[in-house]
Amino acid sequence: MLDDTIAAIATPPGEGGIAIVRVSGPDAIRMVDRIYRPVPGGRTLAARPGYSLGLGWIVDANGDKVDEVLVSLMRAPKSYTAEDVVEINCHGGQLPARRCLEETLKQGARLAEPGEFTRRAFLNGRLDITQAEAVLDVIRAKTAKGMQIALRQLEGGLGQRLRQLEERLVRVNAMVEASIDFPEEVGDIDVTEATGELELVAREVARILRASQRGRIYRQGIKGVIAGKPNVGKSSLLNAVLREKKAIVTDIPGTTRDVVEDYINIRGIPIRLMDTAGMRDTEDLVEKIGVEKSKEALAEADLVIIVLDVTSGITAEDRKIAAMCEGKKTIVLVNKEDLEARHVSPGELAELFPDTPIIHGSVKEEIGLEELEDTVEAMIVGEGIRVDDMEIMVNLRHEQALRRVYQHVQAARKGLQEGVTLDCLAVDVWGALEALGEVSGKTLREDVIDRIFHDFCIGK
């Protein structure tokens, strides 16, 4: 598979300033040289050093010009794939890029599969599998914070931690194997030393797993719902946090009759925030449908912001909404605190919303919004966050394998304490090493590797 040369358009379809055709493989330079004509005074690709850029034309088999291009050259192993890579920078748009790609394919290059350039980087040892997966996280990042974490992983943050864990497990495995193979020369295993190494591994794996929960939040985001009875300021709150007039706001109760949603960024957390129809009993058919949709959104929400109207007091409708939110992460915003008529007492709030963050503010005057964002961050991500933990973005595949590492390590620790046979101990230590290798890519099956790169786009 690594013996052939692949090519693909590496930029999204549509009109733009430039489009890029990427070519990688042992014959990349020779193939592109056949269709590349440098400007007078320019050099062929074969005569150029790596990390160089040349102006010229791509031509077809008849010598007719296809497009004026800039061609960049990166020689192996100092390229994205660790192979010879040529990138044809042509004019943006569908036709120029497609024509340049077609001429490249006519020279014998094969159309790249999804993620095949990154896959080659992994197979050639330039990236480990966690770095390769981080490429997709960078592409799909919804916030600057999520992108920052993915970039740190791309630099090898998780891979470095895995190598340290592997070294400790290899050390314990060597102690066990030596005691099995050379009992007279080595003697019994040093239980204190082996237990200490396994404890350090278990502690670090547990820490990574805790960090994975936060990493998933920054990668995937959460669903948030603004709930409340009609005319309490739900739509105004959505508009305020979005900094735009997304939802219609009037003094007429029941204005919002459908779920209005958009993505917002709160402290780097991508939140799909939904403004729901005011929940109340109504005979209006359209409003009834909106209320049912609101209940459905509430059931699926990861976070609920209940808005109360301080001027109307707590009503039966508010109590119904509170009951529907039991068991969910909930924040209460007591709105319209800028008005003199206040009919919500601290006692009522404490009774109806025990152990729930209560924020007093005014959406209209933008009072309490910053406190709301602070509360959302603390509730979703957690307080007392360590900076180094935040640098790790663990996906579901990593998490499942790491849980097996933890289980094997804990079983090995228990075995040491109970004095099990060395053969049984070796099974658990080796099982931990094998599961750890699944995360780093050392023991991954071919079908798993195929599945990982299947989600990539062609050209990446």
C-alpha positions as CSV (number, residue, x, y, z in Angstrom):
1,M,0.0,0.0,0.0
2,L,2.9,2.4,0.7
3,D,4.6,1.6,-2.6
4,D,2.1,3.5,-4.7
5,T,1.6,7.2,-5.1
6,I,-1.7,8.8,-4.0
7,A,-3.3,12.1,-4.9
8,A,-6.4,14.1,-3.9
9,I,-7.9,17.6,-3.7
10,A,-7.0,18.7,-0.1
11,T,-9.3,21.8,0.0
12,P,-13.1,21.9,0.3
13,P,-15.2,22.2,-2.8
14,G,-16.5,25.5,-3.9
15,E,-15.1,28.8,-5.0
16,G,-12.1,30.3,-3.2
17,G,-8.8,32.0,-3.6
18,I,-6.8,28.7,-4.2
19,A,-7.3,25.0,-4.3
20,I,-4.7,22.4,-3.4
21,V,-4.0,19.1,-5.0
22,R,-1.8,17.0,-2.7
23,V,0.4,14.2,-4.1
24,S,2.3,11.8,-1.9
25,G,4.5,8.7,-2.5
26,P,7.7,7.4,-4.1
27,D,6.8,8.7,-7.6
28,A,5.2,12.0,-6.5
29,I,8.0,14.2,-7.8
30,R,8.5,12.4,-11.1
31,M,4.7,12.3,-11.8
32,V,4.1,16.0,-11.2
33,D,7.3,16.9,-13.1
34,R,5.8,15.3,-16.3
35,I,2.8,17.8,-16.2
36,Y,4.6,20.8,-14.6
37,R,6.2,23.5,-16.8
38,P,8.1,26.1,-14.7
39,V,8.3,29.7,-15.8
40,P,11.5,30.7,-17.7
41,G,14.4,30.5,-15.3
42,G,12.5,28.2,-13.0
43,R,13.6,24.6,-12.2
44,T,12.0,21.2,-12.4
45,L,10.8,19.6,-9.2
46,A,13.6,17.0,-9.5
47,A,16.2,19.8,-9.4
48,R,14.7,21.6,-6.5
49,P,15.4,21.2,-2.8
50,G,12.7,20.4,-0.3
51,Y,10.6,23.2,1.2
52,S,10.6,25.2,-2.0
53,L,7.9,26.8,-4.0
54,G,7.9,27.4,-7.8
55,L,5.7,29.2,-10.3
56,G,4.6,27.5,-13.5
57,W,1.9,25.8,-15.4
58,I,0.2,22.4,-15.3
59,V,-0.2,21.1,-18.8
60,D,-2.1,18.2,-20.4
61,A,-0.8,15.4,-22.7
62,N,-1.0,17.8,-25.7
63,G,1.1,20.4,-23.9
64,D,-2.0,22.7,-23.5
65,K,-2.1,24.8,-20.4
66,V,-4.5,23.6,-17.7
67,D,-3.9,26.3,-15.0
68,E,-1.2,28.6,-13.7
69,V,0.0,27.2,-10.4
70,L,2.5,27.4,-7.5
71,V,4.0,24.0,-6.8
72,S,5.5,23.3,-3.3
73,L,7.9,20.4,-2.7
74,M,8.6,18.6,0.6
75,R,11.1,15.8,0.4
76,A,11.0,12.6,2.5
77,P,11.2,12.2,5.4
78,K,10.5,15.9,6.3
79,S,6.9,16.0,5.1
80,Y,3.4,15.4,6.5
81,T,3.4,11.8,5.4
82,A,7.2,11.3,5.7
83,E,7.2,10.6,2.0
84,D,7.9,12.9,-1.0
85,V,5.0,15.3,-1.1
86,V,4.1,17.7,-3.9
87,E,1.2,20.2,-3.5
88,I,-0.2,21.9,-6.6
89,N,-1.7,25.3,-5.6
90,C,-4.1,26.2,-8.4
91,H,-6.9,28.7,-8.7
92,G,-9.9,28.1,-6.5
93,G,-13.1,26.6,-7.9
94,Q,-14.3,23.1,-9.0
95,L,-12.8,23.0,-12.4
96,P,-9.1,24.0,-12.0
97,A,-8.5,21.6,-9.1
98,R,-10.3,18.8,-10.8
99,R,-8.4,19.2,-14.0
100,C,-5.0,19.3,-12.2
101,L,-6.0,16.2,-10.3
102,E,-7.1,14.4,-13.5
103,E,-3.7,15.1,-15.1
104,T,-1.9,13.8,-12.0
105,L,-4.0,10.6,-12.0
106,K,-3.2,10.1,-15.7
107,Q,0.5,9.8,-14.7
108,G,-0.2,6.8,-12.6
109,A,-1.2,8.2,-9.2
110,R,-4.1,6.6,-7.4
111,L,-7.0,8.6,-5.9
112,A,-6.4,8.7,-2.1
113,E,-8.9,7.1,0.2
114,P,-10.4,9.1,3.2
115,G,-7.6,10.0,5.7
116,E,-5.0,8.1,3.7
117,F,-2.4,10.9,3.9
118,T,-2.7,10.9,7.7
119,R,-2.7,7.1,7.7
120,R,0.6,7.1,5.9
121,A,2.0,9.6,8.5
122,F,1.0,7.0,11.1
123,L,2.3,3.9,9.2
124,N,5.6,5.7,8.5
125,G,6.1,6.6,12.1
126,R,5.7,10.3,11.9
127,L,2.6,10.3,14.1
128,D,1.3,7.8,16.6
129,I,-2.3,6.9,16.4
130,T,-3.4,9.4,19.2
131,Q,-1.8,12.2,17.2
132,A,-3.4,11.0,14.0
133,E,-6.8,11.0,15.7
134,A,-6.1,14.5,17.1
135,V,-5.9,15.7,13.5
136,L,-9.6,15.0,13.2
137,D,-10.3,16.7,16.5
138,V,-8.5,19.9,15.3
139,I,-10.6,19.9,12.1
140,R,-13.9,19.4,14.0
141,A,-13.1,21.7,16.9
142,K,-16.1,24.0,17.7
143,T,-14.3,26.4,20.0
144,A,-10.8,27.8,20.5
145,K,-10.5,25.9,23.7
146,G,-11.4,22.6,22.0
147,M,-8.9,23.3,19.3
148,Q,-6.2,24.2,21.8
149,I,-6.6,20.9,23.5
150,A,-6.6,19.0,20.2
151,L,-3.4,20.8,19.1
152,R,-1.6,19.8,22.3
153,Q,-2.6,16.2,21.7
154,L,-1.3,16.6,18.1
155,E,2.0,17.6,19.6
156,G,2.1,14.2,21.4
157,G,0.8,15.0,24.9
158,L,-1.2,11.8,25.3
159,G,1.4,9.7,23.6
160,Q,4.1,10.9,26.0
161,R,2.0,9.9,29.0
162,L,1.3,6.5,27.4
163,R,5.0,5.9,26.9
164,Q,5.7,6.6,30.6
165,L,3.0,4.2,31.6
166,E,4.4,1.6,29.2
167,E,7.8,1.9,30.7
168,R,6.5,1.2,34.2
169,L,4.5,-1.8,33.0
170,V,7.4,-3.2,31.0
171,R,9.5,-2.9,34.2
172,V,7.0,-4.9,36.2
173,N,6.6,-7.4,33.4
174,A,10.4,-7.9,33.3
175,M,10.5,-8.5,37.0
176,V,7.8,-11.1,36.7
177,E,9.3,-12.8,33.7
178,A,12.8,-12.9,35.3
179,S,11.4,-14.5,38.5
180,I,9.6,-17.1,36.3
181,D,12.6,-17.9,34.0
182,F,15.4,-17.5,36.5
183,P,14.1,-18.3,40.0
184,E,17.4,-19.3,41.4
185,E,19.4,-16.4,40.1
186,V,16.7,-13.7,40.6
187,G,14.7,-15.0,43.4
188,D,11.2,-13.8,44.3
189,I,9.7,-10.7,42.8
190,D,10.2,-7.5,44.8
191,V,6.5,-7.1,45.9
192,T,7.1,-3.5,47.3
193,E,8.7,-2.2,44.1
194,A,6.2,-3.9,41.8
195,T,3.3,-2.7,43.8
196,G,4.6,0.8,43.8
197,E,5.0,0.8,40.0
198,L,1.4,-0.5,39.5
199,E,0.0,2.0,41.9
200,L,1.6,4.8,39.9
201,V,0.2,3.4,36.7
202,A,-3.3,3.0,38.2
203,R,-3.3,6.6,39.6
204,E,-2.2,8.1,36.2
205,V,-4.8,6.0,34.2
206,A,-7.5,7.1,36.6
207,R,-6.4,10.7,36.2
208,I,-6.5,10.4,32.4
209,L,-10.0,8.9,32.5
210,R,-11.2,11.8,34.6
211,A,-9.7,14.2,32.2
212,S,-11.4,12.3,29.3
213,Q,-14.8,13.4,30.6
214,R,-13.8,17.1,30.3
215,G,-12.1,16.5,26.9
216,R,-15.3,15.0,25.6
217,I,-17.2,18.1,26.6
218,Y,-14.8,20.4,24.7
219,R,-14.9,18.1,21.7
220,Q,-18.6,17.3,21.4
221,G,-20.2,20.1,23.4
222,I,-23.5,19.7,25.4
223,K,-27.2,20.4,24.9
224,G,-28.6,23.3,26.9
225,V,-32.2,24.3,27.3
226,I,-33.7,27.6,28.5
227,A,-37.0,26.7,30.2
228,G,-39.7,28.6,31.9
229,K,-43.3,29.8,31.7
230,P,-44.3,32.3,29.0
231,N,-43.0,35.9,29.1
232,V,-40.2,35.4,31.7
233,G,-37.4,36.4,29.4
234,K,-36.2,33.2,27.8
235,S,-35.9,34.5,24.3
236,S,-34.2,37.7,25.6
237,L,-31.6,35.5,27.4
238,L,-30.9,33.5,24.2
239,N,-30.4,36.8,22.3
240,A,-28.2,38.1,25.1
241,V,-25.8,35.2,25.2
242,L,-25.7,35.0,21.4
243,R,-25.1,38.7,21.0
244,E,-27.7,38.8,18.3
245,K,-31.5,38.9,17.8
246,K,-32.1,35.2,17.1
247,A,-35.5,34.9,18.8
248,I,-38.5,37.2,18.6
249,V,-39.1,39.1,21.8
250,T,-42.5,40.7,22.6
251,D,-44.5,41.4,25.7
252,I,-47.2,39.0,24.5
253,P,-47.1,35.6,26.3
254,G,-46.6,32.6,24.0
255,T,-44.6,34.5,21.3
256,T,-42.2,31.6,21.0
257,R,-44.1,28.6,19.7
258,D,-41.2,26.4,18.5
259,V,-37.7,25.5,19.7
260,V,-35.2,28.2,18.6
261,E,-31.6,27.1,18.8
262,D,-28.0,28.1,18.0
263,Y,-24.5,27.2,19.2
264,I,-22.8,29.4,21.7
265,N,-19.3,29.3,23.2
266,I,-19.2,29.6,27.0
267,R,-15.6,29.5,28.4
268,G,-14.6,27.3,25.5
269,I,-17.5,24.9,25.9
270,P,-19.6,24.5,22.8
271,I,-23.3,24.5,23.8
272,R,-26.2,23.9,21.6
273,L,-28.6,26.2,23.4
274,M,-32.3,25.9,22.8
275,D,-35.0,28.6,23.6
276,T,-38.2,26.7,24.2
277,A,-41.9,27.7,24.1
278,G,-43.3,28.9,27.4
279,M,-44.7,25.9,29.3
280,R,-48.3,26.3,30.2
281,D,-51.7,24.7,29.7
282,T,-53.2,26.2,26.5
283,E,-56.0,25.5,24.1
284,D,-54.0,27.0,21.2
285,L,-53.1,24.0,18.9
286,V,-49.9,25.5,17.6
287,E,-48.8,26.6,21.0
288,K,-49.6,23.0,22.3
289,I,-47.2,21.5,19.7
290,G,-44.5,24.0,20.8
291,V,-45.0,23.0,24.5
292,E,-44.6,19.3,23.6
293,K,-41.4,20.1,21.7
294,S,-40.2,22.0,24.7
295,K,-40.8,18.9,26.9
296,E,-38.9,16.7,24.5
297,A,-36.0,19.1,24.4
298,L,-36.0,19.3,28.2
299,A,-35.8,15.5,28.4
300,E,-32.7,15.3,26.2
301,A,-30.9,18.3,27.8
302,D,-27.6,18.0,29.5
303,L,-28.1,21.4,31.2
304,V,-31.3,23.4,32.0
305,I,-31.5,27.1,32.7
306,I,-34.8,27.8,34.4
307,V,-35.9,31.4,34.1
308,L,-38.2,32.8,36.7
309,D,-39.9,36.2,36.7
310,V,-39.3,38.0,40.0
311,T,-42.4,40.2,39.4
312,S,-44.9,37.4,39.0
313,G,-43.7,35.2,41.8
314,I,-43.4,31.4,41.8
315,T,-46.5,29.9,40.2
316,A,-47.8,26.4,39.7
317,E,-46.3,26.4,36.2
318,D,-42.8,27.1,37.7
319,R,-43.3,24.2,40.1
320,K,-44.2,21.8,37.3
321,I,-41.1,22.9,35.4
322,A,-39.0,22.4,38.5
323,A,-40.4,18.8,38.9
324,M,-39.5,18.0,35.2
325,C,-35.9,19.0,35.8
326,E,-35.3,16.8,38.8
327,G,-32.1,14.8,38.3
328,K,-30.7,17.2,35.7
329,K,-27.9,19.8,35.9
330,T,-30.0,22.9,36.6
331,I,-29.3,26.6,37.1
332,V,-32.0,29.0,38.1
333,L,-32.0,32.6,36.8
334,V,-34.3,34.9,38.7
335,N,-34.9,37.5,36.0
336,K,-36.1,41.2,36.1
337,E,-34.4,42.0,39.3
338,D,-34.1,45.6,38.0
339,L,-37.8,46.1,38.6
340,E,-39.2,47.2,42.0
341,A,-42.1,44.7,42.1
342,R,-40.5,41.6,43.5
343,H,-42.5,38.6,44.6
344,V,-40.0,35.8,44.9
345,S,-38.5,35.1,48.4
346,P,-35.3,33.4,49.2
347,G,-37.2,30.8,51.3
348,E,-39.4,29.8,48.3
349,L,-36.3,29.5,46.1
350,A,-34.5,27.3,48.7
351,E,-37.6,25.1,49.1
352,L,-38.3,24.6,45.4
353,F,-34.6,24.4,44.2
354,P,-32.5,22.9,47.0
355,D,-28.8,22.5,46.1
356,T,-29.3,24.4,42.9
357,P,-27.3,27.5,41.9
358,I,-29.5,30.6,42.0
359,I,-28.6,33.7,40.0
360,H,-30.4,37.0,40.5
361,G,-30.1,39.3,37.5
362,S,-31.7,41.2,34.7
363,V,-31.3,40.0,31.1
364,K,-32.5,43.3,29.8
365,E,-29.8,45.2,31.7
366,E,-27.3,42.3,31.2
367,I,-26.9,41.8,35.0
368,G,-25.9,38.3,36.1
369,L,-24.9,37.1,32.6
370,E,-21.2,36.8,33.5
371,E,-22.1,35.0,36.8
372,L,-24.3,32.6,34.7
373,E,-21.4,31.8,32.4
374,D,-19.1,31.1,35.4
375,T,-21.8,28.8,36.9
376,V,-22.2,26.9,33.6
377,E,-18.5,26.3,33.4
378,A,-18.2,25.2,37.0
379,M,-21.2,22.9,36.7
380,I,-20.3,21.3,33.3
381,V,-16.5,21.1,33.6
382,G,-16.0,21.0,37.3
383,E,-14.1,23.2,39.8
384,G,-10.4,22.8,40.7
385,I,-9.4,21.8,37.2
386,R,-5.7,21.0,36.8
387,V,-4.2,22.6,33.7
388,D,-2.2,19.5,32.7
389,D,-5.4,17.4,32.8
390,M,-7.1,19.8,30.4
391,E,-4.4,19.1,27.8
392,I,-5.7,15.5,27.2
393,M,-8.5,14.7,24.8
394,V,-9.5,11.1,25.1
395,N,-12.0,9.6,22.7
396,L,-14.3,6.6,23.3
397,R,-11.8,4.1,21.9
398,H,-9.1,5.3,24.1
399,E,-11.4,5.3,27.1
400,Q,-12.5,1.7,26.7
401,A,-8.9,0.5,26.3
402,L,-7.7,2.5,29.3
403,R,-10.5,1.1,31.5
404,R,-9.1,-2.4,30.6
405,V,-5.6,-1.2,31.5
406,Y,-7.0,-0.1,34.9
407,Q,-8.8,-3.3,35.5
408,H,-5.7,-5.4,34.7
409,V,-3.5,-3.2,36.8
410,Q,-5.8,-3.4,39.8
411,A,-6.1,-7.2,39.4
412,A,-2.2,-7.4,39.3
413,R,-2.0,-5.3,42.5
414,K,-4.5,-7.5,44.2
415,G,-2.6,-10.6,43.0
416,L,0.6,-9.3,44.5
417,Q,-1.0,-8.7,47.9
418,E,-2.6,-12.2,47.9
419,G,0.5,-14.0,46.7
420,V,-1.0,-15.5,43.4
421,T,1.3,-17.5,41.2
422,L,3.7,-15.6,38.9
423,D,2.0,-17.0,35.8
424,C,-1.3,-15.5,36.9
425,L,0.4,-12.2,37.6
426,A,2.0,-12.2,34.2
427,V,-1.4,-12.6,32.5
428,D,-2.7,-9.3,34.1
429,V,0.5,-7.3,33.5
430,W,0.7,-8.4,29.9
431,G,-3.1,-7.7,29.5
432,A,-2.5,-4.1,30.7
433,L,0.4,-3.7,28.2
434,E,-1.7,-5.0,25.3
435,A,-4.6,-2.7,26.2
436,L,-2.3,0.2,26.5
437,G,-0.9,-0.7,23.1
438,E,-4.4,-0.3,21.6
439,V,-4.4,3.3,22.7
440,S,-1.0,4.1,21.3
441,G,-1.6,2.0,18.1
442,K,1.1,-0.6,18.8
443,T,-1.4,-3.5,19.0
444,L,-4.3,-2.2,16.9
445,R,-5.9,-4.6,14.5
446,E,-6.2,-3.6,10.8
447,D,-10.0,-3.3,10.9
448,V,-9.8,-0.8,13.9
449,I,-7.2,1.3,12.0
450,D,-9.5,1.3,8.9
451,R,-12.4,2.5,11.1
452,I,-10.4,5.3,12.7
453,F,-9.4,6.8,9.3
454,H,-12.8,6.2,7.7
455,D,-14.1,9.4,9.3
456,F,-11.5,11.6,7.7
457,C,-12.1,13.5,4.6
458,I,-10.4,12.7,1.3
459,G,-7.3,14.8,1.0
460,K,-6.4,14.6,4.7
